[in-house]
Amino acid sequence: MKANKLKTLLIKIFRKKGLNQTDSLICANAIINAELVGAYGHGLSRLKMYCDRINKKLINPKPKIKIKDISQSISYVDANNSIGFVAADIAMKKSIKNAKKTGIGLVAVKNSGHYGLSGYYAEQAVKKNLITMIYTNAPPAVAPYGSIKSLFGTNPICFGAPSGSKIPFILDTSISIINRGKIRFAARNKKKIPEGVALDKFGKPTTDAKKALQGVQLPIAGFRGSGLAWMVDILSGVLTGGNHGGKVKDPFDDFSGPQNIGHLFITFKANLFVKNFNNRIRKNIKTIKNLPKIKGVREIMYPGQNKYKRFKINSKKDIKISNLIKKDLKILEL
Amino acid sequence: MKANKLKTLLIKIFRKKGLNQTDSLICANAIINAELVGAYGHGLSRLKMYCDRINKKLINPKPKIKIKDISQSISYVDANNSIGFVAADIAMKKSIKNAKKTGIGLVAVKNSGHYGLSGYYAEQAVKKNLITMIYTNAPPAVAPYGSIKSLFGTNPICFGAPSGSKIPFILDTSISIINRGKIRFAARNKKKIPEGVALDKFGKPTTDAKKALQGVQLPIAGFRGSGLAWMVDILSGVLTGGNHGGKVKDPFDDFSGPQNIGHLFITFKANLFVKNFNNRIRKNIKTIKNLPKIKGVREIMYPGQNKYKRFKINSKKDIKISNLIKKDLKILEL
């Protein structure tokens, strides 16, 4: 399907669910972006879930989002259980505005939901020559080091910076060995997952995606990855007033209440301390790209480069839609 | 040796090298803290190196450190090639002051040197009920993903937060599988290093600490760890005006110029958005500690807890000093 046709269709679906035109467009754009960068676990595969949660009044299609300015740099957003895309869009824009005005912006969000890819919001800041750090928590997926029970989400750490070129430097890495979205995608499409990334609910290693979803995902680097996940839970949950400590509900399986996810956006000017940031980062990247490479490696890539390439290639093509999703779309459109 | 006796001795040595009393005390305290928490690679094993660099005028014992306030929240420190301890102490205090005044403090440092443990400075902020994130780069030790040559330092990521108890939550993790300080310590004491953490200069796995120092350390989690190291290089080097892209000199081996390390300190109030942060974090930690444990695990520890325990135990005992260090101390004292 052409991206534009899909966009019209998604807007129609979100409008039908009660979102206004602006918010529907924000959601459609975020979902299409996820498809175009190849992050299928954050794209159309979640559409039905969002609609189900709206139907069950767990996502508020007409939220009254409150923004409280604590200072010219610091703001606090109560998203009123909006769909995560809309809350994140407002918070990122506010963080950018604060940073443009005072050099630094710090924006916390509570009562939000899953917002897709952190990197998508980071790009907005980087385009304005800002550096940004974004944290969000997520439903239990990863066991704290020493425990056999999931509690942390895959809790991504996201960092964006201007690269001195049109391809932004965007690190957007979950602290699990692979993203939960990828496991969901594998489960939906009956594909296997790699070895060593998850345990089943009995604590045994598994490559069965469905069993992995019921079990435990493994964090990167043991105690270190577990500590990073804990940091993200504090920054996005404990600090913001959002859920934390394993209380974020799984949006697919748990309809007992809203998710109340928290997010944190830290944004500051790249040129705060040096006037030639863009030259410096360009030189930095060039130096690293010129290092001797492992046999078979053609180019040392910086974070965000691969995603940008996929976006460019996929933007020229129709968006592939699986039969499962086609069925979702048909039902939701009616 | 008793800690107090060691402190007097270290102050005497730094005074002899030209540092004033205040700065000598800052250095002595930081080094003794590293010994007490068991981070021997950041303690006395570096004393001779610092003195050598002062002798060769690569560390300035009488720096004119300039602090420029960019706003009430943001400050820029030119450390004038001071010893890293002194620059970090000034910057952390400034970051705390800015955060106390405006809610958030952002302080960048250039022309600094190795400052020991990030967590040591983080503790200062946490004691004032602040959350802090600290970044510093370091000499080449880790190969960027796809390359066979070291360029990134072990570039620690440090995060500190109040825990609601007297033991602060301090995550201080290098992005290499093990700290370079530990490899140096092993090399000095002719001990082996674990398998899978380093390659020799020919790209072959090694457990020989000396060969590992000449070779490449491996990052945690492949592309992800490499990306985190790159992020730290940008935040502490590219952004601040410090060296970056592999230009930070090894303080032990390279006497061709000052290190010009950069640091970044981000600090903000824990109670910015919620009034009961301490209750929330206490509950968060309690929930995680109560999870079912892996067989043999007595307690799920949060980052910083083990270090605190070691500090408490070691504080009651004499500080063990190896014969090698005793020799260093004797020569330096004269």
HADDOCK unambig.tbl for C-alpha pairs under 7 A between the chains (distance, minus, plus):
assign (segid A and resid 76 and name CA) (segid B and resid 273 and name CA) 6.72 0.50 0.50
assign (segid A and resid 146 and name CA) (segid B and resid 293 and name CA) 5.77 0.50 0.50
assign (segid A and resid 146 and name CA) (segid B and resid 294 and name CA) 5.54 0.50 0.50
assign (segid A and resid 146 and name CA) (segid B and resid 297 and name CA) 6.16 0.50 0.50
assign (segid A and resid 146 and name CA) (segid B and resid 300 and name CA) 5.57 0.50 0.50
assign (segid A and resid 147 and name CA) (segid B and resid 291 and name CA) 6.24 0.50 0.50
assign (segid A and resid 147 and name CA) (segid B and resid 292 and name CA) 5.72 0.50 0.50
assign (segid A and resid 147 and name CA) (segid B and resid 293 and name CA) 4.17 0.50 0.50
assign (segid A and resid 147 and name CA) (segid B and resid 294 and name CA) 5.27 0.50 0.50
assign (segid A and resid 147 and name CA) (segid B and resid 300 and name CA) 7.00 0.50 0.50
assign (segid A and resid 148 and name CA) (segid B and resid 292 and name CA) 6.07 0.50 0.50
assign (segid A and resid 148 and name CA) (segid B and resid 293 and name CA) 5.69 0.50 0.50
assign (segid A and resid 148 and name CA) (segid B and resid 294 and name CA) 5.67 0.50 0.50
assign (segid A and resid 149 and name CA) (segid B and resid 291 and name CA) 6.62 0.50 0.50
assign (segid A and resid 149 and name CA) (segid B and resid 292 and name CA) 6.47 0.50 0.50
assign (segid A and resid 171 and name CA) (segid B and resid 227 and name CA) 6.45 0.50 0.50
assign (segid A and resid 173 and name CA) (segid B and resid 224 and name CA) 6.45 0.50 0.50
assign (segid A and resid 220 and name CA) (segid B and resid 221 and name CA) 5.84 0.50 0.50
assign (segid A and resid 221 and name CA) (segid B and resid 220 and name CA) 5.83 0.50 0.50
assign (segid A and resid 221 and name CA) (segid B and resid 221 and name CA) 6.37 0.50 0.50
assign (segid A and resid 224 and name CA) (segid B and resid 173 and name CA) 6.43 0.50 0.50
assign (segid A and resid 227 and name CA) (segid B and resid 171 and name CA) 6.44 0.50 0.50
assign (segid A and resid 227 and name CA) (segid B and resid 303 and name CA) 6.24 0.50 0.50
assign (segid A and resid 238 and name CA) (segid B and resid 277 and name CA) 6.71 0.50 0.50
assign (segid A and resid 238 and name CA) (segid B and resid 280 and name CA) 5.96 0.50 0.50
assign (segid A and resid 238 and name CA) (segid B and resid 281 and name CA) 6.16 0.50 0.50
assign (segid A and resid 239 and name CA) (segid B and resid 270 and name CA) 6.58 0.50 0.50
assign (segid A and resid 239 and name CA) (segid B and resid 273 and name CA) 6.64 0.50 0.50
assign (segid A and resid 239 and name CA) (segid B and resid 274 and name CA) 6.70 0.50 0.50
assign (segid A and resid 239 and name CA) (segid B and resid 277 and name CA) 6.43 0.50 0.50
assign (segid A and resid 240 and name CA) (segid B and resid 273 and name CA) 5.74 0.50 0.50
assign (segid A and resid 240 and name CA) (segid B and resid 274 and name CA) 6.63 0.50 0.50
assign (segid A and resid 241 and name CA) (segid B and resid 274 and name CA) 6.03 0.50 0.50
assign (segid A and resid 244 and name CA) (segid B and resid 284 and name CA) 6.97 0.50 0.50
assign (segid A and resid 245 and name CA) (segid B and resid 284 and name CA) 5.03 0.50 0.50
assign (segid A and resid 245 and name CA) (segid B and resid 287 and name CA) 6.49 0.50 0.50
assign (segid A and resid 245 and name CA) (segid B and resid 288 and name CA) 6.86 0.50 0.50
assign (segid A and resid 270 and name CA) (segid B and resid 239 and name CA) 6.58 0.50 0.50
assign (segid A and resid 273 and name CA) (segid B and resid 76 and name CA) 6.73 0.50 0.50
assign (segid A and resid 273 and name CA) (segid B and resid 239 and name CA) 6.64 0.50 0.50
assign (segid A and resid 273 and name CA) (segid B and resid 240 and name CA) 5.75 0.50 0.50
assign (segid A and resid 274 and name CA) (segid B and resid 239 and name CA) 6.70 0.50 0.50
assign (segid A and resid 274 and name CA) (segid B and resid 240 and name CA) 6.63 0.50 0.50
assign (segid A and resid 274 and name CA) (segid B and resid 241 and name CA) 6.03 0.50 0.50
assign (segid A and resid 277 and name CA) (segid B and resid 238 and name CA) 6.72 0.50 0.50
assign (segid A and resid 277 and name CA) (segid B and resid 239 and name CA) 6.43 0.50 0.50
assign (segid A and resid 280 and name CA) (segid B and resid 238 and name CA) 5.98 0.50 0.50
assign (segid A and resid 281 and name CA) (segid B and resid 238 and name CA) 6.16 0.50 0.50
assign (segid A and resid 284 and name CA) (segid B and resid 244 and name CA) 6.97 0.50 0.50
assign (segid A and resid 284 and name CA) (segid B and resid 245 and name CA) 5.04 0.50 0.50
assign (segid A and resid 287 and name CA) (segid B and resid 245 and name CA) 6.51 0.50 0.50
assign (segid A and resid 288 and name CA) (segid B and resid 245 and name CA) 6.87 0.50 0.50
assign (segid A and resid 291 and name CA) (segid B and resid 147 and name CA) 6.25 0.50 0.50
assign (segid A and resid 291 and name CA) (segid B and resid 149 and name CA) 6.62 0.50 0.50
assign (segid A and resid 292 and name CA) (segid B and resid 147 and name CA) 5.72 0.50 0.50
assign (segid A and resid 292 and name CA) (segid B and resid 148 and name CA) 6.05 0.50 0.50
assign (segid A and resid 292 and name CA) (segid B and resid 149 and name CA) 6.45 0.50 0.50
assign (segid A and resid 293 and name CA) (segid B and resid 146 and name CA) 5.76 0.50 0.50
assign (segid A and resid 293 and name CA) (segid B and resid 147 and name CA) 4.17 0.50 0.50
assign (segid A and resid 293 and name CA) (segid B and resid 148 and name CA) 5.68 0.50 0.50
assign (segid A and resid 294 and name CA) (segid B and resid 146 and name CA) 5.54 0.50 0.50
assign (segid A and resid 294 and name CA) (segid B and resid 147 and name CA) 5.28 0.50 0.50
assign (segid A and resid 294 and name CA) (segid B and resid 148 and name CA) 5.68 0.50 0.50
assign (segid A and resid 297 and name CA) (segid B and resid 146 and name CA) 6.16 0.50 0.50
assign (segid A and resid 300 and name CA) (segid B and resid 146 and name CA) 5.58 0.50 0.50
assign (segid A and resid 303 and name CA) (segid B and resid 227 and name CA) 6.25 0.50 0.50
